[in-house]
Amino acid sequence: MNTRVTFIYCKIALMALSFNTASNVFAAPCTYNDWTYSDGPCTSTFTTTRTWTKIGSCQGGVTHPPTETVSCIYRGADYTCQTLSTFNVSIGTEVIVSTVPGLRNAINQANAQRGNMTILIEDGTYEIASTSWYPYITASNIIIRSRSGNSANVVLTGGGMRDVEPYVENVLDLAGDNITIADLSIGECGNHGISINGDNLFVHNVRIYNTYEQMLKGTSYGDGSDTGIVQCSMFEYPAGIGPQYYIGGIDVHEGNDWIVRKNTFRHIRSPENELAEHAIHFWNDSANTQVERNRITNCDRGIGFGLSSLGHSGGLIVNNMVHTTRDVGIGLETAPNSEVYNNTVYTENYFNSIEYRFAATSGVKIYNNLTNQAIASRNGGSGDLQDNRTDAQGGWFLNATSGDLHLATSRAEVVDQGLTISTVTEDYDRDPRPQGAAYDIGADEFTPAFNYSILWILLLP
């Protein structure tokens, strides 16, 4: 480099610096990497206060206010199943896409800028994944949702529900933390609709369908995925049966403190002699999962904590309606200290509705469950069973084989016959418990329909 070029280069470099009067030295301009932030609790209005802190002695460049109000994902108990577009939830940079190249570019941009981004997708079908390229998101703090809020109108797909071995085709492969997927549909792929290896996943109002393997997969890479929430979503094979036995709804390894609530699972069935995996399954060193108020119908297996010696510790299964056609409705295998309260399970073609298996399954509490088949220990499992009823008939329910396990009429065997459980204050529909003198057994706290004809007669002159 000659002298003139060197001089110009140094002059340009100096122009990029700012003079810091406090320290009497030149300081480089601030970049995104010179700032960090912390967020307060997320409120039920989907907002929080973000506090920014500058790292080091940079001057000028990228700036932030000391505090600002930003959108967030509310994860509290009083959640709603309304679309996120109702609340206009966005974070960071907002990008609107309407084409497959646009969506791919937005994902690449999110990774490049290390997240803090919202991708809003216009209505349409997007074949975003293939065996040669599929979205692999390494960044954190990202929202991907439909702009309209209509989950049926934005569909992300692969190349179809078929065997792609030895290749991989996930519609969304997520390795970052704090990622939200909302108000859209995902399906027609060779592996998983969503594969997750980050923490704090939030799935809301999403339909996942026609995947060749499990629909939502929590992998065992690293230390797994923790504190995910899946709610208000649909997992289904619309044809009434899956493509092979190695399928399932939500299947998570090494997952701690997940919540799975108010979802529907339909037709997760194997066409082969081998059973499909569970509609909801947490195992292989998972812990403290909460599964509540889900509806499972026409599936080979329902809810599973643990599998053989690959266990799950703690956790709560409460207020679910489960209809299975080939195997157990709720299975605990190497699942110590699990709590199973107020579920209704209707089991076809199998002799147990609820099982607790293996000697490592101990300290289990199974209360107030309503089933049509036995609640049974297998292989040395032990637990405390109270106020369960195992002789339910199909006619007791509104539609047992479609999974609508609300009581059709008041049943003396069920209504006001349950044990009071301080942590179970609502039923499947979030109606308060009890409605009468005591808790009802099962997921449905029976509330008789109001007879307006009687009121009309009473009001007649």
C-alpha positions in Angstrom: 0.0 0.0 0.0 1.5 3.4 -1.0 1.8 6.4 1.4 -1.2 8.3 -0.2 -3.5 5.2 0.1 -2.3 4.6 3.6 -3.1 8.2 4.6 -6.6 8.1 3.0 -7.3 4.7 4.8 -6.3 6.1 8.2 -8.3 9.3 7.6 -11.4 7.3 6.9 -10.8 5.1 9.9 -10.5 8.2 12.2 -13.7 9.7 10.7 -15.5 6.5 11.9 -14.5 7.2 15.5 -16.1 9.6 18.0 -14.1 11.6 20.6 -15.0 10.7 24.2 -14.5 13.9 26.3 -14.7 12.0 29.6 -11.6 9.8 28.8 -9.9 12.0 26.2 -9.8 9.2 23.7 -11.5 8.3 20.5 -14.3 5.8 20.7 -15.8 3.6 18.0 -19.4 4.1 17.1 -21.9 1.7 18.9 -23.2 -1.3 17.1 -26.0 -3.8 17.9 -23.4 -5.8 19.8 -22.7 -2.9 22.2 -26.2 -3.1 23.8 -28.0 -5.5 26.0 -31.5 -5.4 27.4 -33.7 -6.9 30.1 -37.5 -7.3 29.9 -39.9 -7.0 32.8 -42.9 -9.4 33.3 -45.2 -9.7 30.3 -48.6 -8.4 31.1 -52.0 -9.7 29.9 -52.1 -6.8 27.4 -49.1 -8.4 25.7 -46.6 -5.6 26.6 -43.6 -5.3 28.8 -41.0 -2.7 29.8 -37.6 -3.2 28.2 -34.5 -1.6 29.9 -31.5 -1.0 27.7 -27.9 -1.0 28.9 -24.8 0.0 26.8 -21.7 -2.2 27.1 -18.3 -0.5 26.9 -17.4 3.0 25.9 -18.7 3.4 22.3 -20.2 6.7 21.2 -22.9 7.4 18.7 -23.9 4.8 16.1 -26.7 2.5 17.2 -28.7 4.0 20.1 -31.6 3.0 22.3 -33.8 4.8 24.8 -33.2 3.9 28.5 -36.6 2.2 28.6 -39.4 1.5 26.1 -42.6 -0.5 26.0 -42.5 -3.5 23.7 -44.7 -6.4 22.7 -44.3 -9.8 24.3 -46.0 -13.1 24.5 -48.2 -13.4 27.5 -47.8 -16.9 29.0 -49.9 -16.5 32.2 -52.8 -18.7 33.4 -55.4 -16.3 32.0 -54.4 -16.8 28.4 -56.8 -16.5 25.5 -57.2 -18.6 22.3 -57.8 -15.5 20.2 -55.4 -14.9 17.4 -52.2 -13.0 18.1 -53.2 -10.5 15.3 -56.1 -9.5 17.6 -53.4 -8.1 19.9 -51.1 -6.9 17.2 -48.2 -8.7 18.8 -44.8 -7.9 17.2 -41.3 -7.5 18.4 -38.2 -5.8 16.9 -37.9 -5.4 13.1 -41.1 -6.1 11.3 -41.0 -7.7 7.8 -44.0 -8.5 5.7 -43.6 -11.3 3.1 -45.9 -12.6 0.3 -43.6 -15.0 -1.7 -41.4 -18.0 -1.0 -38.2 -16.1 -1.8 -39.4 -13.3 0.4 -40.0 -15.7 3.3 -36.6 -17.3 2.9 -34.9 -14.0 2.7 -36.7 -12.9 5.9 -35.5 -16.0 7.7 -31.9 -15.4 6.5 -32.2 -11.8 7.7 -33.4 -12.9 11.1 -30.4 -15.2 11.5 -28.0 -12.6 10.2 -29.2 -9.9 12.6 -29.4 -12.4 15.5 -33.2 -12.2 15.9 -35.4 -9.6 17.5 -37.7 -9.7 14.5 -41.3 -10.3 13.5 -42.1 -12.0 10.2 -45.7 -11.4 9.1 -46.9 -13.7 6.3 -49.6 -12.7 3.8 -52.3 -15.3 3.0 -51.2 -18.0 0.6 -49.5 -21.4 0.4 -45.7 -21.4 0.7 -43.6 -24.5 -0.2 -40.8 -23.4 2.0 -39.1 -26.7 2.7 -37.4 -29.3 0.6 -34.7 -32.0 1.0 -32.1 -29.5 -0.3 -33.2 -26.5 1.9 -35.5 -25.9 4.8 -35.7 -23.1 7.3 -33.1 -23.5 10.0 -33.5 -20.7 12.5 -30.5 -20.1 14.9 -31.5 -16.7 16.1 -33.6 -15.9 19.1 -36.5 -13.6 19.9 -38.5 -14.1 16.7 -42.2 -14.2 15.9 -43.5 -15.9 12.7 -47.2 -15.5 12.2 -49.8 -14.9 9.6 -50.6 -11.2 9.0 -54.4 -11.9 8.9 -54.6 -14.1 12.0 -56.4 -16.8 10.0 -54.5 -20.1 10.5 -56.2 -21.7 7.5 -55.1 -19.0 5.1 -51.3 -19.2 5.6 -49.9 -22.7 4.9 -46.2 -23.6 5.1 -45.3 -26.9 3.4 -42.6 -29.2 2.3 -42.7 -31.3 -0.8 -45.4 -33.7 0.5 -45.9 -36.4 3.1 -43.5 -39.1 2.0 -40.3 -40.9 3.0 -37.3 -38.7 2.3 -34.6 -40.9 4.0 -31.6 -40.3 4.0 -32.4 -36.6 3.7 -34.2 -34.3 6.1 -37.2 -32.1 5.4 -38.6 -30.1 8.4 -40.9 -27.2 7.6 -39.4 -25.2 10.6 -36.2 -26.3 12.3 -35.7 -24.1 15.4 -32.5 -23.8 17.3 -33.0 -20.4 18.8 -34.7 -19.4 22.1 -37.9 -17.4 22.6 -39.5 -18.2 19.2 -43.2 -17.8 18.6 -45.1 -19.6 15.8 -48.7 -18.5 15.5 -51.9 -18.3 13.4 -50.8 -20.5 10.5 -50.8 -24.1 9.2 -47.8 -26.4 8.7 -47.8 -29.7 6.9 -47.0 -31.9 3.9 -43.4 -32.7 4.7 -41.0 -35.6 4.9 -40.1 -35.3 8.6 -41.5 -32.9 11.2 -43.7 -29.8 11.0 -41.7 -28.2 13.8 -38.4 -29.4 15.1 -37.2 -27.6 18.3 -33.9 -27.5 20.1 -34.2 -24.1 21.8 -36.0 -22.9 24.9 -39.2 -21.0 25.4 -41.0 -22.1 22.2 -44.5 -20.7 22.0 -46.9 -22.3 19.5 -50.4 -20.7 19.3 -53.3 -21.3 17.0 -51.3 -23.5 14.6 -52.6 -26.5 12.6 -50.0 -29.2 11.9 -51.0 -32.0 9.6 -49.7 -34.7 7.2 -46.2 -35.0 8.5 -44.3 -38.2 7.7 -42.9 -38.4 11.2 -43.9 -36.7 14.5 -45.6 -33.3 14.0 -43.7 -31.4 16.7 -40.4 -32.9 17.7 -38.3 -31.8 20.7 -34.9 -33.2 20.0 -32.3 -34.5 22.4 -29.4 -32.5 21.0 -27.5 -30.7 23.7 -29.6 -30.4 26.8 -33.0 -30.6 24.9 -35.7 -27.9 25.0 -37.3 -26.4 28.1 -40.3 -24.2 29.0 -42.2 -24.5 25.8 -45.9 -23.8 25.5 -48.2 -25.3 22.9 -51.8 -24.1 23.0 -55.0 -23.6 21.0 -53.7 -25.7 18.1 -54.7 -28.7 16.0 -52.6 -31.8 15.2 -54.2 -34.2 12.7 -54.2 -36.6 9.8 -57.3 -35.5 7.9 -57.6 -38.8 6.0 -58.3 -40.5 9.3 -54.9 -42.4 9.5 -51.2 -41.6 9.3 -48.7 -42.7 6.7 -46.6 -45.1 8.9 -46.2 -46.1 12.5 -43.3 -43.7 13.3 -45.6 -40.7 13.8 -46.9 -38.8 16.7 -48.3 -35.4 17.8 -46.0 -33.7 20.2 -42.9 -35.8 21.0 -40.3 -34.2 23.3 -37.0 -35.6 24.6 -35.2 -34.0 27.6 -37.9 -31.3 28.0 -38.5 -29.5 31.3 -41.4 -27.4 32.4 -43.5 -27.5 29.2 -47.2 -26.6 29.1 -49.5 -28.3 26.6 -53.1 -26.9 26.9 -56.3 -26.6 24.9 -55.2 -28.5 21.8 -57.0 -31.0 19.6 -55.3 -34.2 18.3 -57.1 -36.3 15.7 -56.4 -39.5 13.9 -52.8 -40.1 14.9 -53.1 -43.7 13.9 -50.7 -46.2 12.4 -51.7 -48.2 9.3 -49.3 -51.0 10.4 -49.3 -53.5 13.2 -46.8 -51.3 15.2 -48.5 -48.6 17.2 -48.2 -44.9 16.4 -46.5 -42.9 19.1 -48.6 -40.9 21.6 -50.6 -37.8 20.7 -48.6 -36.1 23.6 -45.4 -37.7 24.7 -42.6 -36.3 27.0 -39.8 -38.7 27.9 -36.1 -39.5 27.9 -35.2 -37.4 31.0 -38.1 -34.9 30.8 -39.7 -33.4 33.8 -42.6 -31.3 35.2 -44.7 -31.2 32.1 -48.3 -29.8 32.5 -50.9 -31.3 30.1 -54.3 -29.8 30.5 -57.6 -29.5 28.8 -56.6 -31.2 25.5 -59.0 -33.3 23.4 -57.6 -36.4 21.8 -59.7 -38.5 19.5 -59.2 -41.6 17.4 -55.5 -42.0 18.2 -53.6 -45.2 18.9 -52.3 -43.8 22.2 -53.1 -40.7 24.2 -50.8 -39.0 26.7 -47.5 -40.5 27.8 -44.9 -39.6 30.4 -41.8 -41.7 30.0 -41.2 -44.8 27.9 -39.7 -48.0 29.3 -36.6 -46.9 31.3 -36.4 -43.5 29.6 -38.4 -41.6 32.1 -40.2 -38.4 33.1 -40.4 -37.0 36.6 -43.1 -35.0 38.2 -45.7 -33.3 36.0 -49.5 -32.9 35.9 -52.1 -34.4 33.6 -55.5 -32.8 34.3 -58.9 -32.1 32.7 -58.1 -33.9 29.4 -60.6 -35.8 27.2 -58.9 -38.8 25.7 -60.3 -41.3 23.2 -57.9 -44.1 22.0 -58.6 -47.0 19.6 -55.6 -49.4 20.1 -53.8 -48.7 23.3 -53.7 -46.9 26.6 -55.2 -43.4 27.1 -52.7 -42.2 29.7 -49.5 -44.1 30.3 -46.9 -43.5 33.0 -43.6 -45.4 32.5 -40.7 -44.7 34.8 -42.6 -41.5 35.7 -42.3 -40.9 39.5 -44.4 -38.3 41.3 -46.8 -37.7 38.4 -50.2 -36.4 39.1 -53.2 -37.5 37.1 -56.4 -35.7 38.0 -59.9 -35.4 36.6 -59.4 -36.8 33.2 -62.0 -38.6 31.1 -60.7 -41.5 29.1 -62.6 -43.7 26.6 -60.6 -46.7 25.4 -61.4 -49.0 22.6 -59.7 -52.4 21.8 -57.5 -52.3 24.9 -58.0 -53.4 28.5 -56.6 -50.4 30.4 -57.4 -46.7 30.2 -54.6 -45.6 32.5 -51.4 -47.5 33.4 -48.6 -46.8 35.7 -45.6 -49.0 34.9 -42.3 -50.2 36.3 -40.9 -50.0 39.8 -39.4 -46.5 39.2 -42.9 -45.2 38.9 -43.8 -44.4 42.5 -45.3 -41.5 44.4 -48.0 -41.2 41.7 -51.4 -39.7 42.5 -54.4 -40.7 40.3 -57.6 -39.0 41.5 -61.0 -38.3 40.1 -60.6 -39.9 36.7 -63.5 -41.3 34.7 -62.7 -44.2 32.4 -64.4 -47.1 30.7 -61.5 -49.5 31.3 -59.2 -50.3 34.2 -56.7 -48.1 35.9 -53.9 -50.6 36.4 -50.3 -51.1 37.7 -48.0 -53.0 35.5 -44.4 -54.2 36.0 -44.3 -53.1 39.6 -45.6 -49.5 39.4 -47.1 -48.0 42.5 -49.4 -45.1 43.2 -52.2 -43.6 45.3 -55.6 -44.0 43.6 -58.7 -42.2 45.0 -62.2 -41.5 43.8 -61.8 -42.9 40.2 -64.6 -44.6 38.3 -63.7 -47.2 35.7 -67.1 -48.4 34.5 -68.2 -45.6 32.2 -70.4 -46.4 29.2 -70.3 -44.8 25.8 -73.9 -43.5 26.3 -72.8 -41.4 29.3 -71.1 -39.0 26.9 -72.2 -36.6 24.2 -70.2 -38.5 21.6 -67.6 -40.9 23.0 -66.0 -42.0 19.7 -65.5 -38.5 18.4 -63.8 -37.5 21.6 -66.6 -35.4 23.0 -66.6 -36.7 26.5 -68.8 -34.2 28.1 -71.5 -35.8 30.2 -74.7 -36.1 28.2 -76.8 -36.1 31.4 -76.3 -35.9 35.1 -74.9 -39.2 36.3 -75.3 -40.0 40.0 -72.2 -42.2 39.8 -70.1 -39.2 38.7 -71.7 -35.9 39.8 -70.5 -34.6 43.2 -68.6 -37.9 43.8 -65.0 -36.6 43.5 -62.3 -35.6 45.9 -61.6 -31.9 46.4 -58.2 -31.1 44.9 -57.0 -27.6 45.8 -54.9 -27.2 42.6 -57.8 -28.1 40.3 -60.3 -25.2 40.4 -61.7 -25.5 36.8 -62.8 -28.2 34.4 -62.1 -28.9 30.7 -64.2 -25.9 29.7 -62.8 -23.7 32.5 -66.1 -23.9 34.4 -65.4 -23.5 38.1 -65.2 -26.6 40.3 -67.4 -27.6 42.1 -70.8 -26.8 40.5 -72.6 -28.7 43.2 -71.9 -30.1 46.6 -68.5 -31.6 45.6 -66.2 -32.1 42.6 -67.5 -34.2 39.8 -65.3 -37.2 38.6 -63.8 -36.7 35.1 -62.8 -33.7 33.0 -66.4 -32.3 32.7 -67.9 -30.6 35.7 -71.5 -31.2 34.7 -73.6 -28.0 34.2 -77.2 -28.8 33.1 -78.4 -26.8 30.1 -80.8 -24.0 31.1 -84.4 -24.8 30.2 -85.8 -21.6 28.8 -89.2 -23.2 28.3 -89.6 -23.5 32.0 -88.7 -19.8 32.5 -91.3 -18.9 29.8 -94.0 -20.8 31.6 -93.1 -19.2 34.9 -93.3 -15.7 33.3 -96.7 -16.3 31.8 -99.5 -14.2 33.5 
